[in-house]
Amino acid sequence: MWLWGSPVGLWSRSVHQYPLDPRSVIRLLQMFPHDGVRTPDVNEFNQQMQFEMDNIRDFIILHYHVTNRRDTPFWRHCASMEIPDSLKHRIELFKQSGRVFKVPTELFGENSWVQVMLGQGLVPEQYHPIVDMMSQEELKSFLEGIKGSVGNMVAQLPEHQQFINHYCSIPTSAVPQSRSA
């Protein structure tokens, strides 16, 4: 479906990422034509949406490609499959130096990329050179600050079972009652 000649419909149909549709609407409003639809606007919109979808694609593929699982043909295929050059570059950059870069319009932040890569067992070959400029005490203080921030955040989160009970439980009114014979 075209919205007054806009490319929104094409993007939405091709990806079927309904939670992302508001992002395309916001982008459309930012680029809303004053005097009719123009090819440069359509091209820019499509280019931005393609960039966003490519980044989402790469993030999803990352989970499957860098896993250590090899127990089924599916996981062996995922580990050996061709991956997009953009993802290959991200993985190589992280493996070499632990660096992850993000442009402001990307959906997933640096922390998300790092968490997946470290969680799947990718370990950088080098550490950031700024570490060599810090004294042991400065480095220790810096790392303890990160640990404290993470600890404070975790302390505010519910336990796993509490989360399940709150967000995933079935209300007793929805459970059919058995009839006595």
PEDA-V185711 format. One record per pair of residues at least 4 apart in sequence whose ideal C-beta (glycine too) atoms are under 7 Angstrom apart, sorted by the first residue. I is the first residue (numbers start at 1). J is the second residue. D is the distance in whole Angstrom. If there is no record, write none. Layout:
# PEDA-V185711
I/J/D
I/J/D
This chain:
# PEDA-V185711
1/9/4
2/6/6
2/9/5
3/8/5
3/9/6
5/37/4
6/28/6
6/37/6
7/11/6
7/42/5
7/45/5
7/46/5
8/12/6
8/24/5
8/25/7
8/28/6
9/13/6
10/14/6
11/15/6
11/24/6
11/49/5
12/21/6
12/24/7
15/53/6
20/24/7
21/25/6
22/26/6
23/27/6
24/28/6
24/49/6
25/29/6
26/30/7
27/31/6
27/45/6
27/48/6
28/32/6
28/45/7
31/41/5
31/44/7
31/45/6
33/37/5
33/38/6
33/41/6
37/41/7
37/42/6
39/43/6
40/44/6
41/45/6
42/46/6
43/47/6
44/48/6
45/49/6
46/50/6
47/51/6
48/52/7
48/105/7
49/53/6
50/54/6
51/55/7
52/56/7
52/105/7
52/107/7
53/57/6
54/58/6
54/86/6
55/59/6
55/106/5
55/107/6
55/108/7
56/60/6
56/107/6
57/61/6
58/62/6
58/84/6
58/86/6
58/87/4
58/90/7
59/108/5
61/65/5
61/83/6
61/87/6
62/66/6
62/87/6
62/116/6
63/116/6
64/78/4
65/78/6
65/79/7
65/81/7
65/83/6
66/91/7
66/117/7
66/120/4
66/122/6
67/75/6
67/78/7
67/79/7
67/120/6
68/120/7
68/121/5
69/75/4
70/75/6
70/76/5
70/79/6
71/75/6
73/77/6
74/78/7
75/79/6
76/80/6
77/81/6
83/87/5
83/88/6
84/88/7
85/89/6
86/90/7
87/91/6
88/92/6
89/93/6
90/94/6
90/113/7
91/95/6
92/96/6
93/97/6
93/99/5
94/98/6
94/99/7
94/100/6
94/117/5
94/122/6
94/124/6
95/122/6
95/124/6
95/125/6
96/124/7
96/125/6
96/126/7
97/124/6
97/126/5
98/124/3
98/127/7
98/128/7
100/110/5
100/113/5
100/114/6
102/106/5
102/109/6
102/110/5
108/112/4
108/113/6
110/114/6
111/115/6
112/116/7
113/117/6
114/118/6
115/119/6
116/120/6
117/122/4
118/122/7
127/131/5
130/134/7
131/139/6
134/138/4
134/139/5
134/142/7
135/139/7
136/140/6
137/141/6
138/142/6
139/143/6
140/144/6
141/145/6
142/146/7
143/147/6
144/148/6
145/149/6
146/150/6
147/151/6
148/152/6
149/153/7
150/154/6
151/155/6
158/162/4
158/163/5
158/166/7
160/164/6
161/165/6
162/166/6
163/167/6
164/168/5
164/169/7
165/169/5
170/174/5
170/175/6
